[in-house]
Amino acid sequence: MRVLVTGASGFVGRHVCASLVSAGADVVRCGGPHDGPEFVPVDLRDGASLRGALEIAIPDVVVHLAGQASGAAALVNPDETLDLNVMGTQRLLSAIRVALPQKRIRFVFASTAEVYGARTPEEMPLSESLALAPNNPYGASKAAAEMLVHAHASVIDPRIVRFFNLIGPGQDDRFVVGRFAAKLAAIAQGAPAYLGVGNLDVARDFLDVRDAADALCALVLADETPRVLNICSGEATRIRMVLGELIRAAHVPVEVREDPSLVRGVDTPLVVGDPARLHATLSWRPRFTLRASLRDAYTAARTDIGPGTAKADA
């Protein structure tokens, strides 16, 4: 089976490709123009580059991970987010129609729990049967892209996965665990022992990115699956507990202080997904505990920062 992966150079993409290769798939990795020779360069703004990659690869499956993945960045630049996530997905679907007219491929689209929007505690855990009600530009862009994927079902075999809060080694500092891990790694190397935080009392559904990649890989290889699947742990953990575990891993004294710039105007107190359909569909269970995932995230951050490279403004 040949699988073309967009966004293969990203946090999720690297792990998805590794899982697919381990399962015996022939993986075509697509990245941006500056990602290196191991990636086929594509641009979601350029339909010709997408068609070219498809014509070269002739895949059986496309896993579409590329696009804007940061909710915070989407708030800053919603127009670009809509172009990448909505129109970029449409350009890819159009490219499939043109480049592979005789082939009905499986198309796996990476969506997000943000499409559910703000829900009451009584509506938790969030199930795939809930109506979409995004309340921010990122969630809206993914919800709109989901509709496009459904609309092309006559051309593709569509699958949508809704990731909740993925964490683990290699996550960048646009995301809370990546930022905490990077800051603590810098403090361990001698940077000022101060950590600004947002609201630590919200609870989220965290899952190791390696487990999420294995679940997506199982979905790619399965014969029959539902069209929409949550990929989540089914457990909610407060950010305060996540930070505490990372501080224990770092084993450094640190002053934790609320930073108003990091407090979101709209921040749902609780988000947790329902993994029942996931477990009923795939012979998959997570391998990593939350503690192991957080400790691996910190270890990777220490490795990235290297010895003697702490930044004074970290």
BADRENDREN-725549 format. One record per residue (C-alpha): residue in one letter; chain; x, y, z. Coordinates in steps of 0.001 Angstrom, whole numbers. Example, Ala and Ser with C-alpha at 12.3 -4.5 7.8 and 13.67 -1.06 7.14 Angstrom:
{"A"; "A"; {12300; -4500; 7800}}
{"S"; "A"; {13670; -1060; 7140}}
END
This chain:
{"M"; "A"; {0; 0; 0}}
{"R"; "A"; {1345; 3405; -971}}
{"V"; "A"; {400; 6281; 1342}}
{"L"; "A"; {1022; 9944; 543}}
{"V"; "A"; {1260; 12082; 3685}}
{"T"; "A"; {983; 15865; 3565}}
{"G"; "A"; {2555; 17717; 6473}}
{"A"; "A"; {4983; 14818; 6881}}
{"S"; "A"; {7666; 17053; 8391}}
{"G"; "A"; {5413; 18276; 11212}}
{"F"; "A"; {4980; 17142; 14795}}
{"V"; "A"; {2191; 14674; 13986}}
{"G"; "A"; {3432; 13875; 10494}}
{"R"; "A"; {6821; 12554; 11562}}
{"H"; "A"; {5212; 10060; 13933}}
{"V"; "A"; {2480; 9058; 11469}}
{"C"; "A"; {5089; 8289; 8820}}
{"A"; "A"; {7095; 6213; 11298}}
{"S"; "A"; {3995; 4199; 12255}}
{"L"; "A"; {3070; 3599; 8620}}
{"V"; "A"; {6591; 2456; 7712}}
{"S"; "A"; {6625; 91; 10704}}
{"A"; "A"; {3356; -1381; 9426}}
{"G"; "A"; {4892; -2040; 6004}}
{"A"; "A"; {3390; 845; 4030}}
{"D"; "A"; {5258; 2563; 1209}}
{"V"; "A"; {5186; 6170; 2430}}
{"V"; "A"; {5573; 9257; 244}}
{"R"; "A"; {6438; 12153; 2549}}
{"C"; "A"; {5269; 15595; 1415}}
{"G"; "A"; {6532; 18733; 3113}}
{"G"; "A"; {7213; 22376; 2415}}
{"P"; "A"; {9787; 23716; -42}}
{"H"; "A"; {12444; 24088; 2690}}
{"D"; "A"; {11993; 20751; 4452}}
{"G"; "A"; {14858; 18852; 2855}}
{"P"; "A"; {15389; 16316; 71}}
{"E"; "A"; {13545; 13480; 1864}}
{"F"; "A"; {10265; 15362; 1382}}
{"V"; "A"; {8348; 15944; -1839}}
{"P"; "A"; {7766; 19729; -1817}}
{"V"; "A"; {4121; 20810; -2021}}
{"D"; "A"; {2264; 24040; -1333}}
{"L"; "A"; {-1399; 24050; -306}}
{"R"; "A"; {-1735; 27376; -2142}}
{"D"; "A"; {-506; 25835; -5399}}
{"G"; "A"; {-2714; 23238; -7037}}
{"A"; "A"; {-41; 22401; -9618}}
{"S"; "A"; {2411; 21267; -6927}}
{"L"; "A"; {-287; 19059; -5392}}
{"R"; "A"; {-1179; 17496; -8732}}
{"G"; "A"; {2494; 16872; -9458}}
{"A"; "A"; {3035; 15031; -6192}}
{"L"; "A"; {-43; 12874; -6765}}
{"E"; "A"; {931; 12044; -10342}}
{"I"; "A"; {4388; 10963; -9209}}
{"A"; "A"; {3214; 8949; -6208}}
{"I"; "A"; {-78; 7436; -7503}}
{"P"; "A"; {-1053; 6643; -3905}}
{"D"; "A"; {-3691; 4281; -2582}}
{"V"; "A"; {-4255; 6520; 448}}
{"V"; "A"; {-3746; 10223; 1138}}
{"V"; "A"; {-3313; 11320; 4756}}
{"H"; "A"; {-3850; 15070; 4887}}
{"L"; "A"; {-2081; 16588; 7900}}
{"A"; "A"; {-760; 19831; 6401}}
{"G"; "A"; {-2209; 23222; 7281}}
{"Q"; "A"; {-2477; 25635; 10171}}
{"A"; "A"; {-2428; 23589; 13380}}
{"S"; "A"; {-2265; 26344; 15998}}
{"G"; "A"; {-5453; 27824; 17398}}
{"A"; "A"; {-3514; 30818; 18723}}
{"A"; "A"; {-1990; 31505; 15291}}
{"A"; "A"; {-5440; 31203; 13738}}
{"L"; "A"; {-6725; 33978; 16001}}
{"V"; "A"; {-3896; 36240; 14855}}
{"N"; "A"; {-4358; 35492; 11160}}
{"P"; "A"; {-7760; 33930; 10450}}
{"D"; "A"; {-7664; 34722; 6731}}
{"E"; "A"; {-4470; 32728; 6187}}
{"T"; "A"; {-5851; 29908; 8331}}
{"L"; "A"; {-9004; 29686; 6227}}
{"D"; "A"; {-6953; 29696; 3045}}
{"L"; "A"; {-4633; 26914; 4229}}
{"N"; "A"; {-7149; 24705; 6007}}
{"V"; "A"; {-10240; 25186; 3862}}
{"M"; "A"; {-9067; 26193; 411}}
{"G"; "A"; {-5882; 24148; 785}}
{"T"; "A"; {-8007; 21062; 1402}}
{"Q"; "A"; {-10221; 21933; -1569}}
{"R"; "A"; {-7155; 22344; -3807}}
{"L"; "A"; {-5876; 18938; -2710}}
{"L"; "A"; {-9250; 17300; -3364}}
{"S"; "A"; {-9425; 18958; -6775}}
{"A"; "A"; {-5889; 17770; -7515}}
{"I"; "A"; {-6910; 14200; -6651}}
{"R"; "A"; {-9859; 14438; -9038}}
{"V"; "A"; {-7575; 15580; -11872}}
{"A"; "A"; {-4453; 13506; -11168}}
{"L"; "A"; {-6151; 10217; -10255}}
{"P"; "A"; {-9384; 10157; -12279}}
{"Q"; "A"; {-9630; 6348; -12385}}
{"K"; "A"; {-8781; 5704; -8750}}
{"R"; "A"; {-11032; 6073; -5692}}
{"I"; "A"; {-8453; 6499; -2951}}
{"R"; "A"; {-8962; 6566; 794}}
{"F"; "A"; {-8603; 10154; 2028}}
{"V"; "A"; {-7848; 10593; 5740}}
{"F"; "A"; {-8339; 14155; 6966}}
{"A"; "A"; {-6860; 15345; 10260}}
{"S"; "A"; {-9448; 17454; 12067}}
{"T"; "A"; {-9676; 18620; 15670}}
{"A"; "A"; {-11832; 18545; 18790}}
{"E"; "A"; {-12179; 22300; 18277}}
{"V"; "A"; {-14980; 21593; 15789}}
{"Y"; "A"; {-17249; 20722; 18743}}
{"G"; "A"; {-16912; 24228; 20186}}
{"A"; "A"; {-17711; 25156; 23785}}
{"R"; "A"; {-19836; 22478; 25445}}
{"T"; "A"; {-21319; 22083; 28895}}
{"P"; "A"; {-19964; 19464; 31332}}
{"E"; "A"; {-23207; 17550; 30791}}
{"E"; "A"; {-22266; 17073; 27126}}
{"M"; "A"; {-18946; 15445; 28007}}
{"P"; "A"; {-17394; 13223; 26837}}
{"L"; "A"; {-17680; 14603; 23332}}
{"S"; "A"; {-18932; 12022; 20851}}
{"E"; "A"; {-18734; 12012; 17074}}
{"S"; "A"; {-22536; 12282; 16840}}
{"L"; "A"; {-22582; 15844; 18201}}
{"A"; "A"; {-23362; 18633; 15754}}
{"L"; "A"; {-20406; 20820; 14848}}
{"A"; "A"; {-20385; 24177; 16640}}
{"P"; "A"; {-16898; 25725; 16434}}
{"N"; "A"; {-16344; 28961; 18338}}
{"N"; "A"; {-12959; 30085; 16997}}
{"P"; "A"; {-11320; 30500; 13559}}
{"Y"; "A"; {-9246; 27329; 13847}}
{"G"; "A"; {-12222; 25147; 14716}}
{"A"; "A"; {-14306; 26828; 12008}}
{"S"; "A"; {-11627; 26180; 9382}}
{"K"; "A"; {-11466; 22493; 10259}}
{"A"; "A"; {-15257; 22146; 10363}}
{"A"; "A"; {-15532; 23720; 6904}}
{"A"; "A"; {-12798; 21425; 5575}}
{"E"; "A"; {-14645; 18410; 7007}}
{"M"; "A"; {-17700; 19431; 4977}}
{"L"; "A"; {-15570; 19579; 1837}}
{"V"; "A"; {-14258; 16078; 2498}}
{"H"; "A"; {-17806; 14755; 2882}}
{"A"; "A"; {-18854; 16576; -293}}
{"H"; "A"; {-16222; 14693; -2331}}
{"A"; "A"; {-17351; 11224; -1235}}
{"S"; "A"; {-18202; 10284; -4820}}
{"V"; "A"; {-14513; 10688; -5735}}
{"I"; "A"; {-12719; 9599; -2548}}
{"D"; "A"; {-13294; 7158; 308}}
{"P"; "A"; {-13399; 9744; 3116}}
{"R"; "A"; {-12215; 9327; 6704}}
{"I"; "A"; {-12040; 12115; 9301}}
{"V"; "A"; {-10085; 11871; 12547}}
{"R"; "A"; {-10641; 14438; 15263}}
{"F"; "A"; {-7505; 14788; 17335}}
{"F"; "A"; {-7794; 16079; 20876}}
{"N"; "A"; {-4721; 17459; 22713}}
{"L"; "A"; {-1694; 15629; 21347}}
{"I"; "A"; {1558; 15840; 23293}}
{"G"; "A"; {4968; 14190; 23318}}
{"P"; "A"; {8568; 14589; 22200}}
{"G"; "A"; {9249; 17200; 19568}}
{"Q"; "A"; {6213; 19435; 20083}}
{"D"; "A"; {6984; 23108; 19507}}
{"D"; "A"; {6319; 25988; 21867}}
{"R"; "A"; {3111; 27142; 20187}}
{"F"; "A"; {1414; 24478; 22318}}
{"V"; "A"; {1202; 24415; 26088}}
{"V"; "A"; {3217; 21260; 26795}}
{"G"; "A"; {5860; 22162; 24225}}
{"R"; "A"; {6179; 25640; 25715}}
{"F"; "A"; {6380; 24406; 29310}}
{"A"; "A"; {8962; 21762; 28374}}
{"A"; "A"; {11120; 24237; 26451}}
{"K"; "A"; {11014; 26830; 29249}}
{"L"; "A"; {11886; 24278; 31929}}
{"A"; "A"; {14725; 22895; 29811}}
{"A"; "A"; {16121; 26415; 29493}}
{"I"; "A"; {15800; 26964; 33258}}
{"A"; "A"; {17676; 23707; 33858}}
{"Q"; "A"; {20475; 25164; 31733}}
{"G"; "A"; {20663; 28371; 33771}}
{"A"; "A"; {17955; 30642; 32375}}
{"P"; "A"; {15928; 32755; 34855}}
{"A"; "A"; {13693; 30494; 36947}}
{"Y"; "A"; {10413; 32129; 35940}}
{"L"; "A"; {7515; 30601; 34010}}
{"G"; "A"; {4543; 32662; 32849}}
{"V"; "A"; {1331; 30692; 32507}}
{"G"; "A"; {-2268; 31058; 31391}}
{"N"; "A"; {-5263; 29432; 33052}}
{"L"; "A"; {-3990; 26291; 34792}}
{"D"; "A"; {-7414; 25120; 35956}}
{"V"; "A"; {-8807; 24074; 32574}}
{"A"; "A"; {-8842; 20320; 31920}}
{"R"; "A"; {-8022; 18726; 28592}}
{"D"; "A"; {-7891; 15279; 26985}}
{"F"; "A"; {-4185; 14552; 26420}}
{"L"; "A"; {-2858; 11726; 24266}}
{"D"; "A"; {707; 10930; 23260}}
{"V"; "A"; {1356; 11779; 19619}}
{"R"; "A"; {2934; 8337; 19087}}
{"D"; "A"; {-270; 6669; 20236}}
{"A"; "A"; {-2325; 8962; 18000}}
{"A"; "A"; {-70; 8097; 15061}}
{"D"; "A"; {-550; 4379; 15708}}
{"A"; "A"; {-4330; 4864; 15805}}
{"L"; "A"; {-4303; 6759; 12522}}
{"C"; "A"; {-2097; 4080; 10975}}
{"A"; "A"; {-4553; 1391; 12092}}
{"L"; "A"; {-7349; 3402; 10480}}
{"V"; "A"; {-5430; 3647; 7203}}
{"L"; "A"; {-4915; -114; 7099}}
{"A"; "A"; {-8388; -1199; 8275}}
{"D"; "A"; {-10874; -2436; 5684}}
{"E"; "A"; {-14051; -968; 7169}}
{"T"; "A"; {-14194; 1965; 9578}}
{"P"; "A"; {-16662; 4735; 10439}}
{"R"; "A"; {-16281; 7924; 8481}}
{"V"; "A"; {-15540; 10016; 11596}}
{"L"; "A"; {-13465; 8978; 14619}}
{"N"; "A"; {-12266; 10800; 17720}}
{"I"; "A"; {-8648; 10066; 18554}}
{"C"; "A"; {-8442; 10753; 22264}}
{"S"; "A"; {-7696; 9230; 25662}}
{"G"; "A"; {-11152; 9672; 27194}}
{"E"; "A"; {-9605; 11197; 30329}}
{"A"; "A"; {-9383; 14849; 31368}}
{"T"; "A"; {-6331; 16271; 33155}}
{"R"; "A"; {-5927; 19794; 34503}}
{"I"; "A"; {-3110; 21878; 33038}}
{"R"; "A"; {-1920; 22468; 36607}}
{"M"; "A"; {-1234; 18735; 36996}}
{"V"; "A"; {543; 18620; 33632}}
{"L"; "A"; {2826; 21476; 34665}}
{"G"; "A"; {3511; 19837; 38021}}
{"E"; "A"; {4612; 16626; 36327}}
{"L"; "A"; {6917; 18531; 33977}}
{"I"; "A"; {8461; 20446; 36885}}
{"R"; "A"; {9093; 17145; 38656}}
{"A"; "A"; {10739; 15809; 35507}}
{"A"; "A"; {12926; 18911; 35227}}
{"H"; "A"; {13716; 18864; 38964}}
{"V"; "A"; {14355; 22615; 39060}}
{"P"; "A"; {13032; 25415; 41286}}
{"V"; "A"; {10758; 27708; 39298}}
{"E"; "A"; {8489; 30658; 39989}}
{"V"; "A"; {5130; 30107; 38291}}
{"R"; "A"; {3174; 33309; 37693}}
{"E"; "A"; {45; 34055; 35672}}
{"D"; "A"; {772; 36017; 32501}}
{"P"; "A"; {-2339; 37957; 31327}}
{"S"; "A"; {-1152; 37714; 27719}}
{"L"; "A"; {-1444; 33918; 27930}}
{"V"; "A"; {-4988; 33887; 29343}}
{"R"; "A"; {-7511; 33246; 26575}}
{"G"; "A"; {-10633; 35378; 26348}}
{"V"; "A"; {-12703; 32241; 25750}}
{"D"; "A"; {-11378; 29090; 27388}}
{"T"; "A"; {-13678; 26097; 27856}}
{"P"; "A"; {-13142; 24728; 31384}}
{"L"; "A"; {-13387; 21054; 30377}}
{"V"; "A"; {-12782; 19184; 27121}}
{"V"; "A"; {-12718; 15391; 27028}}
{"G"; "A"; {-13461; 13055; 24160}}
{"D"; "A"; {-15406; 9820; 23900}}
{"P"; "A"; {-13104; 7057; 22556}}
{"A"; "A"; {-15821; 4359; 22493}}
{"R"; "A"; {-16127; 4313; 18699}}
{"L"; "A"; {-12343; 4303; 18345}}
{"H"; "A"; {-11945; 1292; 20645}}
{"A"; "A"; {-14856; -558; 19031}}
{"T"; "A"; {-13442; -2; 15535}}
{"L"; "A"; {-9704; -582; 15854}}
{"S"; "A"; {-7584; -3100; 17753}}
{"W"; "A"; {-5652; -209; 19292}}
{"R"; "A"; {-4870; 879; 22817}}
{"P"; "A"; {-2462; 3620; 23922}}
{"R"; "A"; {1063; 2549; 24868}}
{"F"; "A"; {2184; 5666; 26750}}
{"T"; "A"; {940; 6930; 30092}}
{"L"; "A"; {518; 10670; 30551}}
{"R"; "A"; {3520; 10742; 32877}}
{"A"; "A"; {5736; 8920; 30378}}
{"S"; "A"; {4629; 11211; 27554}}
{"L"; "A"; {5356; 14363; 29576}}
{"R"; "A"; {8741; 13096; 30687}}
{"D"; "A"; {9648; 12216; 27102}}
{"A"; "A"; {8555; 15710; 26033}}
{"Y"; "A"; {10858; 17251; 28630}}
{"T"; "A"; {13765; 14956; 27731}}
{"A"; "A"; {13402; 15903; 24062}}
{"A"; "A"; {13355; 19602; 24974}}
{"R"; "A"; {16579; 19174; 26974}}
{"T"; "A"; {18166; 17423; 24009}}
{"D"; "A"; {17059; 20189; 21633}}
{"I"; "A"; {18425; 22984; 23792}}
{"G"; "A"; {21784; 21228; 24261}}
{"P"; "A"; {24369; 21854; 26975}}
{"G"; "A"; {25325; 25423; 27759}}
{"T"; "A"; {22842; 27054; 25375}}
{"A"; "A"; {20295; 28582; 27739}}
{"K"; "A"; {18865; 31898; 26596}}
{"A"; "A"; {18851; 34807; 28985}}
{"D"; "A"; {15291; 35738; 27992}}
{"A"; "A"; {13908; 32205; 28178}}
END
